[in-house]
Amino acid sequence: MIVGLLARIKGYAAAAIGALLFLAFAYFRARQDGKNAAEAAQAKKQAEAIKRKKASDDQIDSMSPSARRDELNKWLRDR
């Protein structure tokens, strides 16, 4: 009777440990997935910023010096 009870308790303990290991694995996997998603979103934002800056630089490079001066004068304060 005691031996059967101990075997049953060992079985429940093994199942509980297995469940805890599964939950820990799932938690860390979800955490890593979230981290990867955040890094991907940040990389996407950086790529978009680089693309916008390149477009702006290309637009400025295509302007004549007088057009650049006129554009910059719009941003300067009057004295």
N, C-alpha and C positions, 0 to 999 in steps of 0.2 A: 504494500500500500504506500509506504513512504517512498520506495524506489519509483513507483509509477508517478507519484506526485512530483518528485524531483525531475523526472524526465519531462513531465508536462511543463514544469516551470522553466526548464532549460529550453524547451521548444518555444515558449512564449518570449523568453529573453532573446533568443536568437531572432525571432520575428521582429521584436521591438528594435533590436540593434540594426537589423536590415532596413527597417522602415526609417530609422534615424539617418542611416547612411544615404538612403535614397533621397530623403528630404534635404540633407546637406548638399549632396551633389546637385540637386535641382536648384537650390538656392544659389550656389556659386555659379552654375551655368547661366541662370537668368541674370545674375549680376554681371557676368562677363559679356553676355549678349547686349545688355543695356549700355555697358561701357563701349562696346564696339559700335553700337548705333550712334552714340554721342560723338565718337571720334569721326564716324563717317559724315555726320551732319556738319561737324566743324570743318572737315576737309572740303565738303561741298560749298560751304560759305566762303572759305578761303579761295577756292577755284573761281567762284563767281566774282569775288573782289578783284582778283588778278585779271579776269576777263574785262571787267569794267574799267580798270586802270589802263589796260592796254588799249582799249577803244578810245579812251580819253587822250592818251598819249599820241595815238595815231591821228586823232582829230587835230590836236595841237600841232603836230609835225606837218600836217598838210596845209596849215594856215601860213599866210605870208607874214613877214615881220610887222607890217603895219596893222594887219588884222589882229595879230596877237596883242600889239600895244593897245588897240582899241578895246579889246576884250578885257585886258587887265585894268584899263582905266575905269571900266564899269565897277570894278571891285575896290578901287582906291577911294579914299575920302577926298573931298574937295578941300583945298586949303583956304 
